[in-house]
Amino acid sequence: MHLAADYPHRGGGRLGLGPLATAVLRTENRRRAIAGGVVLASALLLVATPRLRHSPALHLFADMRNLLGVPNTLNVLTAYPLLLAGVPGLVLCLFGSGCFGISLRWEALGWFLFYARNVCAAFGSAYYHLKPDDDRLIWDRLPMMMSTSSLLSILVIERVDERAGLSCLISLLSLLLMSTACERVLDDMRLWVVLNLVPCVVIPAMLFLFPPKYTHSRFWFLATGFYLLARFEGLADRKVYSVNRYFISGHSLEHLCFAMVTLILTVMLSFRNIKIARYQFNQCSLDLDSLKSCIIESFWSILFVQGGRVRLVDVRMRALSPALPNSYTLPLALRAASSLRIASAIHAHAFHLGLHAHPDVAGQLLAAYARHGRAAEARHVFDAMPARRTTMSWNTLISAYSVCCDPDSAMAAFARMAAAEYEARPDAVTWTTLLSAHARCGKHPVVLELFGQMHGSGCEGNAETMAVALSACPYAGDLALAKGRAIHGYGVVKGVVKGYLFVTNSLVCMYGKLGEMDDAWKVFRDAVEKNTVTWNALITNYVTAGMCDEAFDVLVQMEQRGGMVAPNVVSWSAVIGGFASSGDNGRAFELFRRMQQQRLSPNVVTLATVLSACAELLALRLGREVHAHAIRSMLDRHSLVENGLINMYAKCGRVTAARKVFDGMKMRDLVSWNSILAGYGMHGLCNDALAVFADMARAKVGPDSVTFVAVLSACSHAGRVTEGRRLFDQMQLEHKISPTMEHYTCMVDLLGRAGLLKDASDLIETMPMGADLCVWGALLNSCKIHGDAAMAEATIEKVLQAGAETTGNHTLITNLYAACGMWDDSKRVRVMTREAGLRKNPGQSWIEVKSKVLAFVAGTVPPSLPGVEETFRVLDGLYQEMEDEKHAVEDGIANIR
């Protein structure tokens, strides 16, 4: 058995403690400081108290019989419960402390002295009360005080430290002997009084300050209550005797209370024994260390998920043996630590026991900190490890840097490992971890460079290495496809592609991101085994390439395949998002309904995609249904869904509802602020937009280019030229955001609507990039609003010279000429439009019928509209009634004339 004593503290060196573990130790040291303060306060009390001389009245009978030597029979009889409570415990301590679950040798000594002194107190009290005098008084008081000192030392051993408890026991015994000498020789009872009073304060304080390790606190609290009652009864001997009408003295009640303390603590130890027996029911022949390790191993998988069970297993470990945890059980507990706080607490406890430098414990400490992304603490532990570190230790340190996205430190650690003499050399896992550290941070060219260095060093890598390299290929520049195919070929030669499914998935993703859908399909088709990730990777690739019909076909094949591989929410969300992004929102809604019919609960991505489609179609009713579904699914508090709701309500004209969602958000990101600003901007609510922009500044959220587009749009719709110019300058000077085409379009529209056509034209001339159709269209529209034919003519020339021939601009120019009465020029532009082969796309309308959005062009009928004949029959009837009313009105007017 490897106890704490086998691994003493190594002071003065690098302790390998991180900040959290140091904080735990600091708390432990604070508690010890409190204990030291109590000792110091006791010493000051001893010095400050005036000298107390011994008085014969201390042992006079409370019934005022002043003649010494007269026996007090009741006091003699009440000493027997002490004897009856102490002897069984003394026998068990002598012949088998293991019956009480006591295995620490100094704790066993404390319990032995406690029971032995209770037995001595019973005999000593009877001896004194048979013939009370000064010489016999010491036999009554000293054993009880020594029993109390044993009780205090047991508490220190169990709740603080075994060595500290032993020191406390020796110190108290020495002080008791010194107080006896002072009282008998110097006639000074100050030390005697202090030693009687201090345990009354220290024992309750320890119960509150120090948590129990393997005993039951409720028994300790109950025993402490009887102990304090015993002390009170002893000090108020005469008062108690007079209150109960001279039936029993306080000293007799003190004996009975001490007997109760002994009995309660004996029961506590028996309960601990029963707890141990529960886990030893099969009388297994394993030693205690193996048994505890088996217990933790059996709970390991549960502990890893439920951190609260760590406390339970810690109690079970301590119940089995106070010597635990040790070098066997601490690593298992560290593997099970599901939070950084638990791992740091175990680290502090290992350091407290002197086990932090043990190879197994240090290795798991390093792994725990790496798992939780604490590279600094992992480095402290690593530096405190022995000089010859294993390959696993180096790999774990590099993994910690990888989790923290610190590729430079990972590279430095790798270089140290490669340069270290007489230590482990980099292996395939080392290279994989190093590649992952760079891939996490987006340094994809470096990943491929390191992959080549790995082969140059003679290390072939493994399947995980190849998967990391494949994930970096799509971002490797012009040679991405060539490098990807080279790695693919290497994997085929090594037999990695068909042997590992995750490599197949990486290949499908790699070819799909590079746009090589034929190669992605071939890898998918030739795969021996496919899982849901493989199918979803192919579906996502088709969606990304804009091939939504092909993605839907793969989804249907996945449905027909059945078995363990079936479409999940990711599969459906990808296809729905693909159709929504391509503008086929009706198909997206149809698939969403179909997904619900298959009892698949959408996730936040699905809901956000459908909400975006509702916003594009202005389908307010469907948007509200999705909102209600999100509330029922308890997904309405996710930022992605909340941002989608704000956008949907704002575009559907329900700005108040959008603001209600915005105000109810617990955490707002930049998209949330931009969404509500865009909503106010598109509806011309400039004051509200400016107020939200000010709130955004107070919330210390930095705006981006989208933010200023929204605010400038609001100013444009409201004609707020001054505020718009101020924001445009603020964007460039204060926030260092370079204006884009959208910003210039907003500013031209703002100035043009306000009649400042010359300023708008000058702004276009100063643009660092060439104006696009939106900018020219904004200026032309302003010319039409204000009827400025000269500016319009100059603008039209520039538009035509720029070759900006689109249906929208030609239509705008035609209408502009017509509004100014220039019919010949209007006709000329129409002819130019026809000769250029430009044709205006017909406008579409859509309606909601039975929760379905149906789009149609003027003059046509939606093919899937139910009851269309009946609808047109009703319309014809309405038209006829309108004609009849028209004729009736005309006839009435004619008759009046």
Secondary structure, DSSP 8 states (H G I E B T S, - for coil): ---GGGS---TTS-----HHHHHHHHHHHHHHHHHHHHHHHHHHHHHHS------GGGGS-TT----TT---HHHHHTTHHHHHHHHHHHHHHHH-GGGGT---HHHHHHHHHHHHHHHHHHHHHHHHHHS--HHHHHHHHHHHHHHHHHHHHHHHHHHT-HHHHHHHHHHHHHHHHHHHHHHHHS---HHHHHHHHHHHHHHHHHHHHS--SSS-HHHHHHHHHHHHHHHHHHHTHHHHHHHTTTSS-HHHHHHHHHHHHHHHHHHHHHHHHHHHHHHTTT---S-HHHHHHHHHHHHHHHHHH-TTHHHHHHHHHHHH-TT-S-TTHHHHHHHH--SHHHHHHHHHHHHHHT-TTSHHHHHHHHHHHHHTT-HHHHHHHHHTS-SS--HHHHHHHHHHHHHTT-HHHHHHHHHHHHH-TTS----HHHHHHHHHHHHHTT-HHHHHHHHHHHHHTT----HHHHHHHHHHGGGSGGGHHHHHHHHHHHHHHHT-TTT-HHHHHHHHHHHHHTT-HHHHHHHHHH-S---HHHHHHHHHHHHHTT-HHHHHHHHHHHHHH-TT----HHHHHHHHHHHHHTT-HHHHHHHHHHHHHTT----HHHHHHHHHHHHHHT-HHHHHHHHHHHHHTT-TTSHHHHHHHHHHHHHTT-HHHHHHHHHT-SS--HHHHHHHHHHHHHTT-HHHHHHHHHHHHHTT----HHHHHHHHHHHHHHT-HHHHHHHHHHHHHTS-----HHHHHHHHHHHHHTT-HHHHHHHHHT-SS---HHHHHHHHHHHHHHT-HHHHHHHHHHHHHTT---HHHHHHHHHHHHHTT-HHHHHHHHHHHHHTT------EEEEEETTEEEEEETT---TT-TTHHHHHHHHHHHHHHHHHHHHHHHHHHHHH-
